Amino acid sequence: MSRSIDHLVLCVNDLDAACDAYRKLGFTVTPRANHPFGTGNALIQLDGMYIELLAVIEPEKIAETDLAAPFSFPIYNRDYLRQREGMSMLALQSRDAEKDREAFIAAGAAVPRVFKFEREATRPDGSLTDVAFSLAFANHPLLRHAVTFVCQHRHPPQNFYYPEYQTHANGAYAIGKVFLMHWAADAVSDFVAEIGTDKIVEALHSDEMVTRFGIDDPLFPTDGFAGYEIIVDRIDAIAEAAQSMGAIHKKGRLILPPSKFFGTLVVFKAKEKAA
């Protein structure tokens, strides 16, 4: 079963600074929202997928009793940030998180119970609405710092996606590939295929990352998500802002190194022209 991206989780220490940086690149960023378990986020909504900028907002709400659970979303991301900023998680689309959990188990993943939560979201007109999610995680011993999960939206799409939030000055509209850098890339690739993400995720060795992107960045991980590709209408619409932040040109793409951008490699790629 081939799966599709729901969203990326990008862990940052300073949520306001990350929002400002993405706005400088020409992205529309949603108002901030708080989770009931201590983290908070802001989103960059695209065409049926999104980027989640996540930070620890209220650490006192992260219950240490959760340590007894097989997996805790807030504890995992808090501990991730104690080591580094960067892309901590990949979320996949789901219509039924419980059924997807069963599929993950069949694929050999270590899968805790489905995690459900609700929060408030702000509409473009400033009013509030309720949104709800069910998450099923697919853990693997080689991917302690790169967790994949499904995200079932338990609310009407019109309560979440808005054209005002999906429209960006830089013409961004979709996430392309996700890049996973790992010392055991071959073994990781097998697991990626088993859970149906091989058309989304490229698992690469460190030398392959350097060859692919022309940079050897000190913040490249050895066992985690290195970054992602974002598809835009035109490269020139984002070139000036991206280059001001340290992006380099390579083979028609703009590459923003993780050491310049919150621990995450961002590759800007122009939409392919129709034949």
Order of alpha helices (4+ residues) and beta strands (2+ residues): beta-alpha-beta-beta-beta-alpha-beta-alpha-beta-beta-beta-alpha-beta-alpha-beta-alpha-beta-alpha-beta-beta-beta
